[in-house]
């Protein structure tokens, strides 16, 4: 826990992320390159879905990140509310657009996969609808930050939305079990282990590793930007106060 | 090679999916990089002005 609390210090956070950024960038580049090669060239076409199965290698990691980043955002928001760590709030703020981006990728690639396999770009089944709700939760979270002039109050309101909206995360995850969905049930993260052949599972997991490293990289860059932004507005406020008699 | 690009007749779907993914990811990276750079530049300028004469 002491390690986590040290991260509440912005200078320490910047130093740590400065050290991590090149490693994440290298890992992301290598794993995504390997994932593209294995997924597009080495992996066989599916016997039922043909070549469209290759959409899975970008669709599934994006969907995992859509949920993972929301979970991270909710955890950071909770620690921001509990311990009042400004870095936790800024970290949550930094995660939101990245999570929204990966949710959008999951929706677009899912649509491009649904059309040839289901015959429809979109259906209002529980999985698709709950992921659309996830996308709007990200947008709402970002809009709240924009709506407040006082960043402390904005952070608080946004954190409350992030926590209330977290209820949607298990709904997305278990929607395919709780309701009859056109979307297929889980085939990797499930009891009894993955139900996918290694020739498809390996590229999927390598691509997911690359996407996770990429997301970590961009979140750290954004968080550093947010810290600089916060310091900038604090300094400007101090200037304005010293100028007015 | 053309067989690879044809993707068994699903080229439009497969390549659009990969293209959209790349577009969003590269867009997020560039946007985040630029906003950090802008904030750091403005901060540096302000700090230098404060230290000033």
Interface residues (C-beta under 8 A of the other chain):
Chain A: X40 X41 X45 X50 X51 X52 X54 X55 X58 X59 X62 X97 X98 X101 X102 X104 X105 X108 X109 X112 X113 X115 X116 X214 X217 X218 X221 X222 X224 X225 X226 X228 X229 X231 X232 X235 X236 X239
Chain B: X4 X7 X8 X9 X10 X13 X14 X16 X17 X18 X20 X21 X24 X25 X27 X28 X29 X31 X32 X33 X35 X36 X37 X39 X40 X42 X43 X46 X47 X50
